[in-house]
Amino acid sequence: MAKRRNTRPDALAQGLGWFSIGIGLVEMLAPHALARGLNLRGNERLLASYGVREVATGIGILASRDPEPWIWGRVAGDALDIGTLATGLDGHDDRREGAGIALAAVLGVTVLDVLCASSLRARRRARAVPPDYSRRSGLPRPPEAMRGAARDFEVPADMRTPEPLRPWVPAA
């Protein structure tokens, strides 16, 4: 794993990485029990695939020097989770309560994900030094040396306007 300074955003990112791996393993190893508790029967494969996504994102967060894109990936995954959990709220099953509690938990973690990603982005932008182009003109040589360099330029034949498309000039 890449070493990072132990700042608050980095510590939060690392915690979210481990959380991602943990929740992903639960989703991968117990999708049937999870689907039953969340009123999402029939979506076991979907929950297991979400687990794979969580584990991959967690490993990405922990292994990268810059966890910001991986944290934003968690935010996108949270949006998928929220949409899926919202489908567990319909119907008259007693298990709707489980989906509601899980939805509230995912919303809370989403807030943490967005805060972490935003603070990592702000830190990156604060460190970025804009390039200094004040001494650049865009010319390969100083302007004085470039003056008259194209006097002998002749437009190539294939770049000239074809004779039928040239303006008509009456003969004198």
PyMOL commands that place a pseudoatom at each C-alpha (Angstrom):
pseudoatom trace, name=CA, resn=MET, resi=1, chain=A, elem=C, hetatm=0, pos=[0.000, 0.000, 0.000]
pseudoatom trace, name=CA, resn=ALA, resi=2, chain=A, elem=C, hetatm=0, pos=[1.122, 3.522, -0.748]
pseudoatom trace, name=CA, resn=LYS, resi=3, chain=A, elem=C, hetatm=0, pos=[2.130, 5.660, 2.194]
pseudoatom trace, name=CA, resn=ARG, resi=4, chain=A, elem=C, hetatm=0, pos=[0.210, 8.866, 2.739]
pseudoatom trace, name=CA, resn=ARG, resi=5, chain=A, elem=C, hetatm=0, pos=[0.458, 11.595, 5.281]
pseudoatom trace, name=CA, resn=ASN, resi=6, chain=A, elem=C, hetatm=0, pos=[-1.909, 11.021, 8.150]
pseudoatom trace, name=CA, resn=THR, resi=7, chain=A, elem=C, hetatm=0, pos=[-4.148, 14.044, 7.620]
pseudoatom trace, name=CA, resn=ARG, resi=8, chain=A, elem=C, hetatm=0, pos=[-7.842, 14.032, 8.396]
pseudoatom trace, name=CA, resn=PRO, resi=9, chain=A, elem=C, hetatm=0, pos=[-8.998, 13.499, 4.794]
pseudoatom trace, name=CA, resn=ASP, resi=10, chain=A, elem=C, hetatm=0, pos=[-6.431, 10.714, 4.366]
pseudoatom trace, name=CA, resn=ALA, resi=11, chain=A, elem=C, hetatm=0, pos=[-7.455, 9.038, 7.607]
pseudoatom trace, name=CA, resn=LEU, resi=12, chain=A, elem=C, hetatm=0, pos=[-11.131, 9.273, 6.628]
pseudoatom trace, name=CA, resn=ALA, resi=13, chain=A, elem=C, hetatm=0, pos=[-10.332, 7.886, 3.172]
pseudoatom trace, name=CA, resn=GLN, resi=14, chain=A, elem=C, hetatm=0, pos=[-8.450, 4.989, 4.721]
pseudoatom trace, name=CA, resn=GLY, resi=15, chain=A, elem=C, hetatm=0, pos=[-11.363, 4.282, 7.066]
pseudoatom trace, name=CA, resn=LEU, resi=16, chain=A, elem=C, hetatm=0, pos=[-13.791, 4.386, 4.152]
pseudoatom trace, name=CA, resn=GLY, resi=17, chain=A, elem=C, hetatm=0, pos=[-11.533, 1.994, 2.247]
pseudoatom trace, name=CA, resn=TRP, resi=18, chain=A, elem=C, hetatm=0, pos=[-11.623, -0.562, 5.060]
pseudoatom trace, name=CA, resn=PHE, resi=19, chain=A, elem=C, hetatm=0, pos=[-15.376, -0.019, 5.481]
pseudoatom trace, name=CA, resn=SER, resi=20, chain=A, elem=C, hetatm=0, pos=[-15.833, -0.622, 1.762]
pseudoatom trace, name=CA, resn=ILE, resi=21, chain=A, elem=C, hetatm=0, pos=[-13.953, -3.912, 1.930]
pseudoatom trace, name=CA, resn=GLY, resi=22, chain=A, elem=C, hetatm=0, pos=[-15.925, -5.011, 4.998]
pseudoatom trace, name=CA, resn=ILE, resi=23, chain=A, elem=C, hetatm=0, pos=[-19.360, -4.214, 3.612]
pseudoatom trace, name=CA, resn=GLY, resi=24, chain=A, elem=C, hetatm=0, pos=[-18.367, -5.675, 0.249]
pseudoatom trace, name=CA, resn=LEU, resi=25, chain=A, elem=C, hetatm=0, pos=[-17.387, -8.977, 1.832]
pseudoatom trace, name=CA, resn=VAL, resi=26, chain=A, elem=C, hetatm=0, pos=[-20.746, -9.141, 3.616]
pseudoatom trace, name=CA, resn=GLU, resi=27, chain=A, elem=C, hetatm=0, pos=[-22.557, -8.489, 0.336]
pseudoatom trace, name=CA, resn=MET, resi=28, chain=A, elem=C, hetatm=0, pos=[-20.483, -11.134, -1.471]
pseudoatom trace, name=CA, resn=LEU, resi=29, chain=A, elem=C, hetatm=0, pos=[-20.601, -13.839, 1.213]
pseudoatom trace, name=CA, resn=ALA, resi=30, chain=A, elem=C, hetatm=0, pos=[-24.198, -13.475, 2.455]
pseudoatom trace, name=CA, resn=PRO, resi=31, chain=A, elem=C, hetatm=0, pos=[-26.331, -12.056, -0.368]
pseudoatom trace, name=CA, resn=HIS, resi=32, chain=A, elem=C, hetatm=0, pos=[-29.342, -14.267, 0.465]
pseudoatom trace, name=CA, resn=ALA, resi=33, chain=A, elem=C, hetatm=0, pos=[-29.537, -13.197, 4.104]
pseudoatom trace, name=CA, resn=LEU, resi=34, chain=A, elem=C, hetatm=0, pos=[-28.955, -9.572, 3.110]
pseudoatom trace, name=CA, resn=ALA, resi=35, chain=A, elem=C, hetatm=0, pos=[-31.668, -9.707, 0.441]
pseudoatom trace, name=CA, resn=ARG, resi=36, chain=A, elem=C, hetatm=0, pos=[-34.100, -11.193, 2.962]
pseudoatom trace, name=CA, resn=GLY, resi=37, chain=A, elem=C, hetatm=0, pos=[-33.376, -8.497, 5.549]
pseudoatom trace, name=CA, resn=LEU, resi=38, chain=A, elem=C, hetatm=0, pos=[-33.614, -5.647, 3.025]
pseudoatom trace, name=CA, resn=ASN, resi=39, chain=A, elem=C, hetatm=0, pos=[-36.816, -6.834, 1.344]
pseudoatom trace, name=CA, resn=LEU, resi=40, chain=A, elem=C, hetatm=0, pos=[-34.874, -7.384, -1.885]
pseudoatom trace, name=CA, resn=ARG, resi=41, chain=A, elem=C, hetatm=0, pos=[-35.520, -11.085, -2.539]
pseudoatom trace, name=CA, resn=GLY, resi=42, chain=A, elem=C, hetatm=0, pos=[-34.579, -12.039, -6.066]
pseudoatom trace, name=CA, resn=ASN, resi=43, chain=A, elem=C, hetatm=0, pos=[-31.734, -9.499, -6.149]
pseudoatom trace, name=CA, resn=GLU, resi=44, chain=A, elem=C, hetatm=0, pos=[-29.071, -11.711, -4.580]
pseudoatom trace, name=CA, resn=ARG, resi=45, chain=A, elem=C, hetatm=0, pos=[-26.793, -11.602, -7.632]
pseudoatom trace, name=CA, resn=LEU, resi=46, chain=A, elem=C, hetatm=0, pos=[-27.111, -7.848, -7.793]
pseudoatom trace, name=CA, resn=LEU, resi=47, chain=A, elem=C, hetatm=0, pos=[-26.156, -7.540, -4.126]
pseudoatom trace, name=CA, resn=ALA, resi=48, chain=A, elem=C, hetatm=0, pos=[-23.175, -9.861, -4.656]
pseudoatom trace, name=CA, resn=SER, resi=49, chain=A, elem=C, hetatm=0, pos=[-22.031, -7.753, -7.631]
pseudoatom trace, name=CA, resn=TYR, resi=50, chain=A, elem=C, hetatm=0, pos=[-22.335, -4.638, -5.480]
pseudoatom trace, name=CA, resn=GLY, resi=51, chain=A, elem=C, hetatm=0, pos=[-20.062, -6.440, -3.021]
pseudoatom trace, name=CA, resn=VAL, resi=52, chain=A, elem=C, hetatm=0, pos=[-17.433, -6.953, -5.709]
pseudoatom trace, name=CA, resn=ARG, resi=53, chain=A, elem=C, hetatm=0, pos=[-17.676, -3.242, -6.536]
pseudoatom trace, name=CA, resn=GLU, resi=54, chain=A, elem=C, hetatm=0, pos=[-17.243, -2.302, -2.872]
pseudoatom trace, name=CA, resn=VAL, resi=55, chain=A, elem=C, hetatm=0, pos=[-14.204, -4.541, -2.382]
pseudoatom trace, name=CA, resn=ALA, resi=56, chain=A, elem=C, hetatm=0, pos=[-12.559, -3.239, -5.571]
pseudoatom trace, name=CA, resn=THR, resi=57, chain=A, elem=C, hetatm=0, pos=[-13.195, 0.355, -4.544]
pseudoatom trace, name=CA, resn=GLY, resi=58, chain=A, elem=C, hetatm=0, pos=[-11.848, -0.287, -1.044]
pseudoatom trace, name=CA, resn=ILE, resi=59, chain=A, elem=C, hetatm=0, pos=[-8.661, -1.830, -2.399]
pseudoatom trace, name=CA, resn=GLY, resi=60, chain=A, elem=C, hetatm=0, pos=[-8.302, 1.104, -4.807]
pseudoatom trace, name=CA, resn=ILE, resi=61, chain=A, elem=C, hetatm=0, pos=[-8.640, 3.601, -1.957]
pseudoatom trace, name=CA, resn=LEU, resi=62, chain=A, elem=C, hetatm=0, pos=[-6.083, 1.829, 0.214]
pseudoatom trace, name=CA, resn=ALA, resi=63, chain=A, elem=C, hetatm=0, pos=[-3.571, 1.118, -2.552]
pseudoatom trace, name=CA, resn=SER, resi=64, chain=A, elem=C, hetatm=0, pos=[-3.484, 4.429, -4.414]
pseudoatom trace, name=CA, resn=ARG, resi=65, chain=A, elem=C, hetatm=0, pos=[-1.479, 7.537, -3.685]
pseudoatom trace, name=CA, resn=ASP, resi=66, chain=A, elem=C, hetatm=0, pos=[-4.481, 9.668, -4.563]
pseudoatom trace, name=CA, resn=PRO, resi=67, chain=A, elem=C, hetatm=0, pos=[-7.688, 8.152, -3.189]
pseudoatom trace, name=CA, resn=GLU, resi=68, chain=A, elem=C, hetatm=0, pos=[-9.904, 10.993, -4.454]
pseudoatom trace, name=CA, resn=PRO, resi=69, chain=A, elem=C, hetatm=0, pos=[-11.136, 9.281, -7.669]
pseudoatom trace, name=CA, resn=TRP, resi=70, chain=A, elem=C, hetatm=0, pos=[-11.859, 6.113, -5.714]
pseudoatom trace, name=CA, resn=ILE, resi=71, chain=A, elem=C, hetatm=0, pos=[-13.836, 8.047, -3.108]
pseudoatom trace, name=CA, resn=TRP, resi=72, chain=A, elem=C, hetatm=0, pos=[-15.880, 9.632, -5.902]
pseudoatom trace, name=CA, resn=GLY, resi=73, chain=A, elem=C, hetatm=0, pos=[-16.401, 6.063, -7.137]
pseudoatom trace, name=CA, resn=ARG, resi=74, chain=A, elem=C, hetatm=0, pos=[-17.850, 5.276, -3.706]
pseudoatom trace, name=CA, resn=VAL, resi=75, chain=A, elem=C, hetatm=0, pos=[-20.232, 8.217, -4.097]
pseudoatom trace, name=CA, resn=ALA, resi=76, chain=A, elem=C, hetatm=0, pos=[-21.412, 6.823, -7.440]
pseudoatom trace, name=CA, resn=GLY, resi=77, chain=A, elem=C, hetatm=0, pos=[-21.808, 3.398, -5.841]
pseudoatom trace, name=CA, resn=ASP, resi=78, chain=A, elem=C, hetatm=0, pos=[-23.800, 4.959, -3.023]
pseudoatom trace, name=CA, resn=ALA, resi=79, chain=A, elem=C, hetatm=0, pos=[-26.196, 6.369, -5.618]
pseudoatom trace, name=CA, resn=LEU, resi=80, chain=A, elem=C, hetatm=0, pos=[-26.716, 2.854, -6.981]
pseudoatom trace, name=CA, resn=ASP, resi=81, chain=A, elem=C, hetatm=0, pos=[-27.231, 1.513, -3.465]
pseudoatom trace, name=CA, resn=ILE, resi=82, chain=A, elem=C, hetatm=0, pos=[-29.789, 4.219, -2.665]
pseudoatom trace, name=CA, resn=GLY, resi=83, chain=A, elem=C, hetatm=0, pos=[-31.738, 3.437, -5.826]
pseudoatom trace, name=CA, resn=THR, resi=84, chain=A, elem=C, hetatm=0, pos=[-31.704, -0.276, -5.084]
pseudoatom trace, name=CA, resn=LEU, resi=85, chain=A, elem=C, hetatm=0, pos=[-32.675, 0.146, -1.436]
pseudoatom trace, name=CA, resn=ALA, resi=86, chain=A, elem=C, hetatm=0, pos=[-35.530, 2.444, -2.417]
pseudoatom trace, name=CA, resn=THR, resi=87, chain=A, elem=C, hetatm=0, pos=[-37.106, -0.477, -4.281]
pseudoatom trace, name=CA, resn=GLY, resi=88, chain=A, elem=C, hetatm=0, pos=[-37.127, -2.420, -1.004]
pseudoatom trace, name=CA, resn=LEU, resi=89, chain=A, elem=C, hetatm=0, pos=[-39.363, 0.217, 0.586]
pseudoatom trace, name=CA, resn=ASP, resi=90, chain=A, elem=C, hetatm=0, pos=[-42.422, -0.632, -1.511]
pseudoatom trace, name=CA, resn=GLY, resi=91, chain=A, elem=C, hetatm=0, pos=[-44.968, -3.287, -0.652]
pseudoatom trace, name=CA, resn=HIS, resi=92, chain=A, elem=C, hetatm=0, pos=[-46.516, -4.320, 2.632]
pseudoatom trace, name=CA, resn=ASP, resi=93, chain=A, elem=C, hetatm=0, pos=[-43.823, -6.672, 3.829]
pseudoatom trace, name=CA, resn=ASP, resi=94, chain=A, elem=C, hetatm=0, pos=[-42.627, -6.377, 7.421]
pseudoatom trace, name=CA, resn=ARG, resi=95, chain=A, elem=C, hetatm=0, pos=[-39.062, -6.241, 6.093]
pseudoatom trace, name=CA, resn=ARG, resi=96, chain=A, elem=C, hetatm=0, pos=[-39.490, -2.697, 4.751]
pseudoatom trace, name=CA, resn=GLU, resi=97, chain=A, elem=C, hetatm=0, pos=[-38.092, -1.491, 8.046]
pseudoatom trace, name=CA, resn=GLY, resi=98, chain=A, elem=C, hetatm=0, pos=[-34.749, -3.179, 7.253]
pseudoatom trace, name=CA, resn=ALA, resi=99, chain=A, elem=C, hetatm=0, pos=[-34.566, -1.401, 3.898]
pseudoatom trace, name=CA, resn=GLY, resi=100, chain=A, elem=C, hetatm=0, pos=[-35.396, 1.924, 5.569]
pseudoatom trace, name=CA, resn=ILE, resi=101, chain=A, elem=C, hetatm=0, pos=[-32.664, 1.526, 8.182]
pseudoatom trace, name=CA, resn=ALA, resi=102, chain=A, elem=C, hetatm=0, pos=[-30.156, 0.491, 5.508]
pseudoatom trace, name=CA, resn=LEU, resi=103, chain=A, elem=C, hetatm=0, pos=[-31.192, 3.458, 3.370]
pseudoatom trace, name=CA, resn=ALA, resi=104, chain=A, elem=C, hetatm=0, pos=[-30.618, 5.848, 6.269]
pseudoatom trace, name=CA, resn=ALA, resi=105, chain=A, elem=C, hetatm=0, pos=[-27.197, 4.279, 6.892]
pseudoatom trace, name=CA, resn=VAL, resi=106, chain=A, elem=C, hetatm=0, pos=[-26.216, 4.568, 3.220]
pseudoatom trace, name=CA, resn=LEU, resi=107, chain=A, elem=C, hetatm=0, pos=[-27.299, 8.226, 3.177]
pseudoatom trace, name=CA, resn=GLY, resi=108, chain=A, elem=C, hetatm=0, pos=[-25.095, 8.868, 6.227]
pseudoatom trace, name=CA, resn=VAL, resi=109, chain=A, elem=C, hetatm=0, pos=[-22.104, 7.162, 4.618]
pseudoatom trace, name=CA, resn=THR, resi=110, chain=A, elem=C, hetatm=0, pos=[-22.761, 9.073, 1.389]
pseudoatom trace, name=CA, resn=VAL, resi=111, chain=A, elem=C, hetatm=0, pos=[-22.401, 12.327, 3.315]
pseudoatom trace, name=CA, resn=LEU, resi=112, chain=A, elem=C, hetatm=0, pos=[-19.034, 11.105, 4.653]
pseudoatom trace, name=CA, resn=ASP, resi=113, chain=A, elem=C, hetatm=0, pos=[-17.945, 10.070, 1.157]
pseudoatom trace, name=CA, resn=VAL, resi=114, chain=A, elem=C, hetatm=0, pos=[-18.828, 13.456, -0.339]
pseudoatom trace, name=CA, resn=LEU, resi=115, chain=A, elem=C, hetatm=0, pos=[-17.120, 15.350, 2.496]
pseudoatom trace, name=CA, resn=CYS, resi=116, chain=A, elem=C, hetatm=0, pos=[-13.985, 13.229, 2.166]
pseudoatom trace, name=CA, resn=ALA, resi=117, chain=A, elem=C, hetatm=0, pos=[-13.823, 13.552, -1.635]
pseudoatom trace, name=CA, resn=SER, resi=118, chain=A, elem=C, hetatm=0, pos=[-14.439, 17.301, -1.449]
pseudoatom trace, name=CA, resn=SER, resi=119, chain=A, elem=C, hetatm=0, pos=[-11.711, 17.860, 1.128]
pseudoatom trace, name=CA, resn=LEU, resi=120, chain=A, elem=C, hetatm=0, pos=[-9.251, 15.729, -0.879]
pseudoatom trace, name=CA, resn=ARG, resi=121, chain=A, elem=C, hetatm=0, pos=[-10.074, 17.770, -3.990]
pseudoatom trace, name=CA, resn=ALA, resi=122, chain=A, elem=C, hetatm=0, pos=[-9.692, 21.070, -2.119]
pseudoatom trace, name=CA, resn=ARG, resi=123, chain=A, elem=C, hetatm=0, pos=[-6.314, 19.972, -0.757]
pseudoatom trace, name=CA, resn=ARG, resi=124, chain=A, elem=C, hetatm=0, pos=[-5.138, 18.931, -4.223]
pseudoatom trace, name=CA, resn=ARG, resi=125, chain=A, elem=C, hetatm=0, pos=[-6.225, 22.247, -5.722]
pseudoatom trace, name=CA, resn=ALA, resi=126, chain=A, elem=C, hetatm=0, pos=[-4.557, 24.214, -2.924]
pseudoatom trace, name=CA, resn=ARG, resi=127, chain=A, elem=C, hetatm=0, pos=[-1.249, 22.451, -3.646]
pseudoatom trace, name=CA, resn=ALA, resi=128, chain=A, elem=C, hetatm=0, pos=[-1.421, 22.926, -7.401]
pseudoatom trace, name=CA, resn=VAL, resi=129, chain=A, elem=C, hetatm=0, pos=[0.836, 25.682, -8.690]
pseudoatom trace, name=CA, resn=PRO, resi=130, chain=A, elem=C, hetatm=0, pos=[-0.404, 27.133, -11.959]
pseudoatom trace, name=CA, resn=PRO, resi=131, chain=A, elem=C, hetatm=0, pos=[2.230, 27.090, -14.711]
pseudoatom trace, name=CA, resn=ASP, resi=132, chain=A, elem=C, hetatm=0, pos=[3.970, 30.398, -15.470]
pseudoatom trace, name=CA, resn=TYR, resi=133, chain=A, elem=C, hetatm=0, pos=[3.639, 31.260, -19.148]
pseudoatom trace, name=CA, resn=SER, resi=134, chain=A, elem=C, hetatm=0, pos=[4.562, 34.933, -18.783]
pseudoatom trace, name=CA, resn=ARG, resi=135, chain=A, elem=C, hetatm=0, pos=[7.862, 34.511, -20.648]
pseudoatom trace, name=CA, resn=ARG, resi=136, chain=A, elem=C, hetatm=0, pos=[6.365, 32.523, -23.542]
pseudoatom trace, name=CA, resn=SER, resi=137, chain=A, elem=C, hetatm=0, pos=[5.372, 34.062, -26.855]
pseudoatom trace, name=CA, resn=GLY, resi=138, chain=A, elem=C, hetatm=0, pos=[4.474, 30.930, -28.787]
pseudoatom trace, name=CA, resn=LEU, resi=139, chain=A, elem=C, hetatm=0, pos=[7.105, 31.647, -31.421]
pseudoatom trace, name=CA, resn=PRO, resi=140, chain=A, elem=C, hetatm=0, pos=[10.202, 29.453, -31.873]
pseudoatom trace, name=CA, resn=ARG, resi=141, chain=A, elem=C, hetatm=0, pos=[12.465, 32.533, -32.063]
pseudoatom trace, name=CA, resn=PRO, resi=142, chain=A, elem=C, hetatm=0, pos=[12.161, 36.120, -30.866]
pseudoatom trace, name=CA, resn=PRO, resi=143, chain=A, elem=C, hetatm=0, pos=[9.732, 38.228, -32.934]
pseudoatom trace, name=CA, resn=GLU, resi=144, chain=A, elem=C, hetatm=0, pos=[12.576, 40.317, -34.426]
pseudoatom trace, name=CA, resn=ALA, resi=145, chain=A, elem=C, hetatm=0, pos=[14.222, 37.176, -35.803]
pseudoatom trace, name=CA, resn=MET, resi=146, chain=A, elem=C, hetatm=0, pos=[10.913, 35.956, -37.243]
pseudoatom trace, name=CA, resn=ARG, resi=147, chain=A, elem=C, hetatm=0, pos=[10.099, 39.105, -39.238]
pseudoatom trace, name=CA, resn=GLY, resi=148, chain=A, elem=C, hetatm=0, pos=[10.136, 38.422, -42.964]
pseudoatom trace, name=CA, resn=ALA, resi=149, chain=A, elem=C, hetatm=0, pos=[10.633, 34.675, -42.517]
pseudoatom trace, name=CA, resn=ALA, resi=150, chain=A, elem=C, hetatm=0, pos=[7.597, 33.870, -44.695]
pseudoatom trace, name=CA, resn=ARG, resi=151, chain=A, elem=C, hetatm=0, pos=[8.199, 36.368, -47.507]
pseudoatom trace, name=CA, resn=ASP, resi=152, chain=A, elem=C, hetatm=0, pos=[9.100, 33.651, -49.963]
pseudoatom trace, name=CA, resn=PHE, resi=153, chain=A, elem=C, hetatm=0, pos=[6.176, 31.403, -48.973]
pseudoatom trace, name=CA, resn=GLU, resi=154, chain=A, elem=C, hetatm=0, pos=[4.110, 30.129, -51.859]
pseudoatom trace, name=CA, resn=VAL, resi=155, chain=A, elem=C, hetatm=0, pos=[0.773, 28.391, -51.317]
pseudoatom trace, name=CA, resn=PRO, resi=156, chain=A, elem=C, hetatm=0, pos=[1.015, 24.752, -52.471]
pseudoatom trace, name=CA, resn=ALA, resi=157, chain=A, elem=C, hetatm=0, pos=[-1.087, 23.860, -55.517]
pseudoatom trace, name=CA, resn=ASP, resi=158, chain=A, elem=C, hetatm=0, pos=[-3.305, 21.456, -53.604]
pseudoatom trace, name=CA, resn=MET, resi=159, chain=A, elem=C, hetatm=0, pos=[-4.201, 24.203, -51.124]
pseudoatom trace, name=CA, resn=ARG, resi=160, chain=A, elem=C, hetatm=0, pos=[-5.132, 26.825, -53.712]
pseudoatom trace, name=CA, resn=THR, resi=161, chain=A, elem=C, hetatm=0, pos=[-8.739, 27.551, -54.647]
pseudoatom trace, name=CA, resn=PRO, resi=162, chain=A, elem=C, hetatm=0, pos=[-9.620, 25.549, -57.785]
pseudoatom trace, name=CA, resn=GLU, resi=163, chain=A, elem=C, hetatm=0, pos=[-10.066, 27.656, -60.914]
pseudoatom trace, name=CA, resn=PRO, resi=164, chain=A, elem=C, hetatm=0, pos=[-13.851, 26.993, -61.253]
pseudoatom trace, name=CA, resn=LEU, resi=165, chain=A, elem=C, hetatm=0, pos=[-14.414, 28.288, -57.691]
pseudoatom trace, name=CA, resn=ARG, resi=166, chain=A, elem=C, hetatm=0, pos=[-12.401, 31.495, -58.058]
pseudoatom trace, name=CA, resn=PRO, resi=167, chain=A, elem=C, hetatm=0, pos=[-14.269, 34.790, -58.444]
pseudoatom trace, name=CA, resn=TRP, resi=168, chain=A, elem=C, hetatm=0, pos=[-15.095, 35.734, -61.995]
pseudoatom trace, name=CA, resn=VAL, resi=169, chain=A, elem=C, hetatm=0, pos=[-13.094, 38.631, -63.300]
pseudoatom trace, name=CA, resn=PRO, resi=170, chain=A, elem=C, hetatm=0, pos=[-14.171, 40.067, -66.696]
pseudoatom trace, name=CA, resn=ALA, resi=171, chain=A, elem=C, hetatm=0, pos=[-11.477, 40.178, -69.355]
pseudoatom trace, name=CA, resn=ALA, resi=172, chain=A, elem=C, hetatm=0, pos=[-10.122, 43.619, -70.016]
for i in range(1, 172): cmd.bond("trace and resi %d" % i, "trace and resi %d" % (i + 1))
show_as sticks, trace
zoom trace
